[in-house]
Amino acid sequence: MRIPKIYLETTMFNYYFDKNREAHFDTVKLFKDIQSGKYEAYTSIYVTDELAKAVEPKRSNMLSLIQEYDITVLPADEEAQSLTDLYIETGIIPVKYRYDGLHIAIATVNGLDFIFSLNYQHINKVKTKTLTGLINVKEGYPPITIASPMEVMEYDEE
């Protein structure tokens, strides 16, 4: 069985350390599943750019997760930038939130299976999932699933 390739959007690194958030437990479990080999994890330079804007020690803590969990950082990509331009031109992603489109596009052009995001404003919402999916297929890319950890986590029954 093929190991799913997943993209971790910026919010996943935030929620890992935010114990007061409802999704914290599931986010930590996702990282543990990555460590155990259940997923092959990726993020991007776009995420590290956003994480670099956080204050210390949170910035260093979030960035350290990339090495600790052996997460591959995808470089900037012209193909992803062009796909993001389509998301913006069609009104799916506001120009002010270009990085949100870049997260979806970089995962798409790299053929990843899932994007994990807790950004319900511009990424993990029905409009974005539906319309970016339509554009991706129209542009010749395979579909990608955008989900929260809570939607896909499996827990052992006790």
Sine and cosine of phi, psi and omega as CSV:
sin_phi,cos_phi,sin_psi,cos_psi,sin_omega,cos_omega
0.00,0.00,0.71,-0.70,-0.01,-1.00
-0.96,0.27,0.67,-0.74,0.03,-1.00
-0.98,0.19,0.80,-0.60,0.01,-1.00
-0.89,0.45,0.66,-0.76,0.06,-1.00
-0.99,-0.14,0.84,-0.55,-0.10,-1.00
-0.85,-0.53,0.49,-0.87,0.06,-1.00
-0.93,-0.36,0.78,-0.63,0.04,-1.00
-0.98,-0.19,0.92,-0.40,0.03,-1.00
-0.98,0.18,0.27,-0.96,-0.14,-0.99
-0.77,0.64,-0.65,0.76,-0.06,-1.00
-0.88,0.48,-0.46,0.89,-0.02,-1.00
-0.90,0.44,-0.59,0.80,0.01,-1.00
-0.95,0.30,-0.57,0.82,0.06,-1.00
-0.91,0.41,-0.74,0.67,-0.08,-1.00
-0.93,0.37,-0.40,0.92,0.04,-1.00
-0.84,0.54,-0.61,0.79,-0.06,-1.00
-0.98,-0.18,-0.18,0.98,-0.06,-1.00
-1.00,-0.04,1.00,0.03,-0.09,-1.00
-0.92,0.40,-0.24,0.97,-0.01,-1.00
-1.00,0.04,-0.10,1.00,0.00,-1.00
-1.00,0.03,0.61,-0.79,-0.02,-1.00
-0.85,0.53,-0.57,0.82,-0.08,-1.00
-1.00,0.08,0.02,1.00,-0.05,-1.00
-0.84,0.54,-0.77,0.64,-0.05,-1.00
-0.85,0.53,-0.73,0.68,-0.02,-1.00
-0.93,0.37,-0.54,0.84,0.04,-1.00
-0.92,0.40,-0.71,0.70,0.04,-1.00
-0.88,0.47,-0.64,0.77,0.04,-1.00
-0.88,0.47,-0.64,0.77,0.03,-1.00
-0.87,0.50,-0.71,0.71,0.03,-1.00
-0.89,0.45,-0.61,0.79,0.05,-1.00
-0.91,0.41,-0.61,0.79,0.06,-1.00
-0.91,0.42,-0.57,0.82,0.09,-1.00
-0.89,0.45,-0.73,0.69,-0.03,-1.00
-0.89,0.46,-0.56,0.83,-0.02,-1.00
-0.99,0.14,-0.06,1.00,0.04,-1.00
1.00,-0.05,0.13,0.99,0.01,-1.00
-0.94,0.35,-0.50,0.86,0.01,-1.00
-0.75,-0.66,0.48,-0.88,0.18,-0.98
-0.98,-0.20,0.91,-0.41,-0.19,-0.98
-0.98,-0.19,0.62,-0.78,0.04,-1.00
-0.72,-0.69,0.44,-0.90,0.22,-0.98
-0.62,-0.79,-0.28,-0.96,-0.04,-1.00
-0.56,-0.83,0.17,-0.99,0.09,-1.00
-0.86,0.51,-0.46,0.89,0.02,-1.00
-0.92,0.40,-0.60,0.80,0.06,-1.00
-0.94,0.34,-0.73,0.69,-0.02,-1.00
-0.89,0.45,-0.55,0.84,0.10,-1.00
-0.87,0.49,-0.70,0.72,0.00,-1.00
-0.93,0.36,-0.66,0.75,0.00,-1.00
-0.90,0.43,-0.54,0.84,-0.01,-1.00
-0.90,0.43,-0.29,0.96,0.00,-1.00
-1.00,0.10,-0.18,0.98,-0.01,-1.00
-0.96,0.28,0.36,-0.93,0.03,-1.00
-0.99,0.15,0.42,-0.91,0.07,-1.00
-0.97,0.24,0.51,-0.86,0.03,1.00
-1.00,0.05,0.00,1.00,-0.05,-1.00
-0.85,0.53,-0.66,0.75,-0.01,-1.00
-0.83,0.55,-0.80,0.60,-0.02,-1.00
-0.89,0.45,-0.63,0.77,0.01,-1.00
-0.89,0.46,-0.71,0.70,-0.02,-1.00
-0.93,0.38,-0.70,0.72,0.00,-1.00
-0.90,0.43,-0.52,0.86,0.00,-1.00
-0.92,0.40,-0.40,0.92,0.03,-1.00
-0.88,0.48,-0.51,0.86,-0.03,-1.00
-0.88,0.47,-0.72,0.69,0.03,-1.00
-0.97,0.25,-0.68,0.73,-0.05,-1.00
-0.84,0.54,-0.61,0.79,-0.05,-1.00
-0.96,-0.27,0.21,0.98,0.08,-1.00
0.80,0.60,0.79,0.61,-0.02,-1.00
-1.00,-0.03,0.79,-0.61,0.01,-1.00
-0.97,0.24,0.75,-0.67,0.04,-1.00
-0.99,-0.17,0.90,-0.43,0.01,-1.00
-0.98,0.20,0.67,-0.74,0.01,-1.00
-0.98,0.21,0.24,-0.97,0.10,-0.99
-0.84,0.55,0.49,-0.87,-0.16,-0.99
-0.56,-0.83,0.80,-0.61,0.00,-1.00
-0.89,0.45,-0.61,0.79,0.01,-1.00
-0.88,0.47,-0.67,0.74,0.04,-1.00
-0.92,0.39,-0.60,0.80,0.01,-1.00
-0.92,0.40,-0.63,0.78,0.05,-1.00
-0.91,0.42,-0.66,0.75,0.03,-1.00
-0.91,0.42,-0.64,0.77,0.06,-1.00
-0.88,0.48,-0.65,0.76,0.05,-1.00
-0.85,0.53,-0.62,0.78,0.05,-1.00
-0.91,0.42,-0.67,0.74,0.03,-1.00
-0.86,0.51,-0.64,0.76,-0.03,-1.00
-0.96,0.29,-0.72,0.70,-0.01,-1.00
-0.86,0.51,-0.55,0.83,-0.02,-1.00
-1.00,0.02,0.01,1.00,0.08,-1.00
0.99,0.14,0.21,0.98,0.01,-1.00
-0.97,0.26,-0.72,0.70,0.01,-1.00
-0.90,-0.43,0.79,-0.61,0.07,-1.00
-0.91,0.41,0.60,-0.80,-0.03,-1.00
-0.82,0.57,-0.56,0.83,0.01,-1.00
-0.88,0.47,-0.42,0.91,-0.05,-1.00
-0.93,-0.38,0.65,0.76,-0.03,-1.00
-0.78,0.63,-0.64,0.77,-0.02,-1.00
-0.86,0.51,-0.55,0.84,0.04,-1.00
-0.89,0.46,-0.66,0.75,0.08,-1.00
-0.92,0.39,-0.62,0.78,0.03,-1.00
-0.88,0.47,-0.60,0.80,0.03,-1.00
-0.88,0.48,-0.72,0.69,-0.01,-1.00
-0.91,0.40,-0.70,0.71,-0.07,-1.00
-0.92,0.38,-0.67,0.74,-0.04,-1.00
-0.91,0.42,-0.62,0.79,0.05,-1.00
-0.93,0.37,-0.61,0.79,0.00,-1.00
-0.91,0.41,-0.79,0.62,-0.08,-1.00
-0.93,0.37,-0.34,0.94,0.05,-1.00
-1.00,-0.05,0.11,0.99,0.10,-0.99
0.92,0.38,0.50,0.86,0.02,-1.00
-0.98,0.22,0.33,-0.94,-0.09,-1.00
-1.00,0.00,-0.62,0.79,-0.07,-1.00
-0.71,-0.71,0.50,-0.87,0.26,-0.97
-0.90,-0.43,0.84,-0.55,0.09,-1.00
-0.99,-0.15,0.83,-0.56,-0.06,-1.00
-0.51,-0.86,0.59,-0.80,0.13,-0.99
-0.92,-0.40,0.35,0.94,0.08,-1.00
-1.00,0.01,0.99,-0.11,-0.06,-1.00
-1.00,0.02,-0.01,1.00,0.00,-1.00
-0.99,0.10,-0.69,0.73,-0.08,-1.00
-0.77,-0.63,-0.23,0.97,-0.08,-1.00
-0.92,-0.39,-0.88,0.47,-0.11,-0.99
-1.00,-0.04,0.94,0.35,0.06,-1.00
-0.59,-0.81,0.41,-0.91,-0.15,-0.99
-0.83,0.55,-0.74,0.68,-0.01,-1.00
-0.83,0.56,-0.76,0.65,-0.05,-1.00
-0.91,0.42,-0.72,0.69,-0.01,-1.00
-0.87,0.49,-0.70,0.72,-0.05,-1.00
-0.94,0.35,-0.78,0.62,-0.12,-0.99
-0.97,0.26,-0.59,0.81,0.09,-1.00
-0.92,0.38,-0.58,0.82,0.05,-1.00
-0.88,0.48,-0.68,0.74,0.02,-1.00
-0.90,0.43,-0.69,0.72,0.02,-1.00
-0.90,0.43,-0.69,0.72,-0.01,-1.00
-0.85,0.53,-0.73,0.68,-0.01,-1.00
-0.91,0.42,-0.68,0.73,0.03,-1.00
-0.86,0.51,-0.56,0.83,-0.01,-1.00
-1.00,0.05,0.05,1.00,0.10,-0.99
1.00,-0.05,0.27,0.96,0.03,-1.00
-0.98,-0.18,0.46,-0.89,0.09,-1.00
-0.95,0.31,0.39,-0.92,0.03,-1.00
-0.90,0.44,0.47,-0.88,0.07,-1.00
-0.78,-0.63,0.62,-0.78,-0.01,-1.00
-0.99,-0.10,0.78,-0.62,0.09,-1.00
-0.97,-0.25,0.81,-0.59,-0.07,-1.00
-0.50,-0.86,0.25,-0.97,0.17,-0.99
-0.99,-0.10,0.34,-0.94,0.05,-1.00
-0.84,0.54,-0.59,0.81,-0.04,-1.00
-0.88,0.47,-0.45,0.90,-0.03,-1.00
-0.97,0.23,-0.35,0.94,-0.11,-0.99
-0.82,-0.57,-0.20,0.98,-0.03,-1.00
-0.90,0.44,0.66,-0.75,0.08,-1.00
-0.90,-0.43,0.68,-0.73,-0.03,-1.00
-0.86,-0.51,0.60,-0.80,0.04,-1.00
-0.93,0.38,0.70,-0.71,0.08,-1.00
-0.97,0.23,0.70,-0.71,0.02,-1.00
-0.95,-0.30,0.00,0.00,0.00,0.00
